[in-house]
């Protein structure tokens, strides 16, 4: 199975990075997931009654990602971090998108805690997953656009495997090849912060909540962490 790697260059540029990799094997995406349905409904209810709001770009958790995006040449108000885009959509529409049980689970956890999240179908991953700077030669096919090929700019932070780019702009958008559908049985979910000292407890709480949503519908789950001090995790 693949390993996840945080490269020294990215670790040096973002020393507060902490990434939780939550894995689920034997995932059963076609059965009902009442826990996820309830978690999504609770969030939407709290938004509706005014007791909770998703983090926006004035929040330090989102502001940190805007600063990071600008550092590698991405305009975060045009190409937004995933959690920022998701929170804005929720605030505007009053509801989260319904994609699949697994995706709905990490979306709910992501927006509740103001932390970017994504996922990869590990059966579609080729080799190890590396968080690194792009050199400009890589190819990326965006989620939902199987006939589109993009090339990240040199210096853009990406997730990549031997087959190409898995996410652009660190966490803006996932690739079509490794998308998580109801048929996916072995999945790695990632949750991220750039300020481990401040928000590491939030990340660990979020990872535990996601694991709790996944566990009833998986044969086994686990949580691994990546940081500059521990830059590799075999999943």
N, C-alpha and C positions, 0 to 999 in steps of 0.2 A: 504494500500500500504506500501511497505517496507520503513524503514529509513536507512540512511547511517551513520555509526559510525566510528570515528577515535579514536582508543583506547589510553588511557593515556600513555602506554609504547611507542608506536610508536610516539605519539606527543612529548614526552619528548626527544626521541632520534633524532627527526627531527623537531626542533621547528619552522623552517621556512616553514613548509608544508602549502600549500594552494591548495585545490582541488575544481574545479568547477564541479558540477553535473548538466548537461543540460538534461532536460526531455522533451520527445515528446509523446503526447497521440493522438490517432486517426491517427497514421502514415500511409501513403499510399505509400508503397514501390514499387508498380507495375506500377505507372504512371511515365511519363518522369520528370526528375529533371534537367531542363536546367541550372539553377544556379550552380548546382554542376558540371555539364559537363563543363561549362565555367570556373569555379574556378580551376578545374584540368588542363584544357587546358592552362590556363594562367600560372600556375606554370611550366608546362612542357615547355612552350614557353620561359619563363624567364631563365630556366636552359639551354635551347638550345642556346639562344643568349648571354649567359654569364652575364646577368644582376643580377642573383641571384644564390646562391648555398645553399643547405641544410646544417644545422649545423652539424659539425662532432665532434669527441671526443676532439678536442682542444678548442671547444666552451664552455664557462662556464656553459651553460645550460645542455649540455651533460655530461661534466666533473663532475658536481654535482651528477648525477645519477650513474656514474661509481664509485664515492666515496661511495655512499650509498650502492650500490650492494656489494662492497668489505666489507663493515661494517657488512653485514649479511652473508658473506661467499660465495658469488656468483662472479665468474670471469666475468666481464662485457665485455671482449673481446671474450669470448666464448658464453656466454648467454647475449645478448645485450638488453638494454632498448628498448622498442618498437620504439620510435622515432629515436633512433640511427640506428637500423636495417632498418627502413623504409627509412631514409635519404640515407643510403649507397646503398640500392637497387635502389632508384631513381637516384642517381648520376651515378651508373654503367649502368643502362638500359635506362635512359632518360625518363622513364615513370613510373607512379604509377600503381599498380595493380587495375583492375576493379573488384570489388566484388559485391557490391550492392549499390544503391544510398546513403543509410544512412552511410554505412561503407566508401564509397568513400568520403563522406562529411567530416567525422572526420579525415580520413587520410590526406586530403588536408589541413585542418586547423592545424593538428598536425605538419606536416612537414614544413609548412609555418612559424610557430612560434617557432619551436624547442622544443615543449612540448609533453610529452607522452599523448596518448589518448587511450581510449577503450570504450566498450559499452556492455550493458547487456539487453537482452530481459526480461523485468520485469515480463512478464507472466510466465517465467520459473524460476524466483527467488523464493526461499523458505525461508520465514522469512526476517529478516533484513540483510543488507550487512555490514560486519565489516572489517575494515582494521586493521590487527593485526599480531602478530608474530605466525608462525606455531609452533605446539608442536610435530610434527612428525607423528601424528596419522591420519591426514587428507588425503582424496583421491582427486585426480585431474585427469580429462580426458581432454587432450589437444584438442584444436580446430582442427577439421579435422581428429581426430584419435579416433573415438567413441569406439573402442575396447581396448584402452590403458588406464591403470591406473597408475598414478605416486603418490609418496608420498613426499611432500615438506619436506625439512630438518628442524629440529627444529631451530627456530630463523630466518627463512626466512620470509620476509614480504609478506603477501598474502591478497587478498580480499576473503572473505568467507561468505557463508550463511549457513542456517541449513542443506542444502543438500551436502555441500562440498566446495571445493576451486573453486573460480571464476577466479582468476588470480594467476600465480606463479611469484616469484621474483619481487613482487610489480606490475610491468607492462610489464613483458617480453612477456607473452602469455595469452590469454583468454581461458576459458573453452568451450568445445563443447556444453554443455547443454544450456548455456545462449547466444549462438551465435546469431548475428543479421542477419536475412535473409530478403528478400523482404516481407515475410508474417508477420513480427513483427509489432505490432501496438502500443505497449507501451514500450518505450526504455529509458534507462538512459545512457547518454554518460558522460565520465569523462575526464577531462583535469587536468594535475598536474604540480606543481612546488615545489621544495624544498627550494626556495629562494623567499618568498613572498615580502620581502622588495625591492629586486632588480627586480624581474620579475612578480610581481603581476599585474602590468598594462598590460603586455603581455597576461597573463592568462585571464584577464577580456575582453580584445580585442578579443582573440581567442574564448571565450565562446559566445560573442556577434555575431561573424562571423558565428559560428556553428548554433546558434539559427536562424540567418537570412536564412541559407540554409535549415533548417528544417521547418521553419514556413509555407511556402507555401504548404507544403505537410503533415501538421498536423492539428488536430483540436485545439490543444493548446500546447504551450511550456512554459518552465520556467527554471530559473537558480538558483541553490542553491550553497552555499559555505561551505566547511569544513575547519577548521583550529584548532590548539590547543585551541584557545579561543572560538571557536564555533564548538565543535567536533561532532555534530549530526545535521542531516537534514532529515526531513520527505519528501519523494517525491511522 
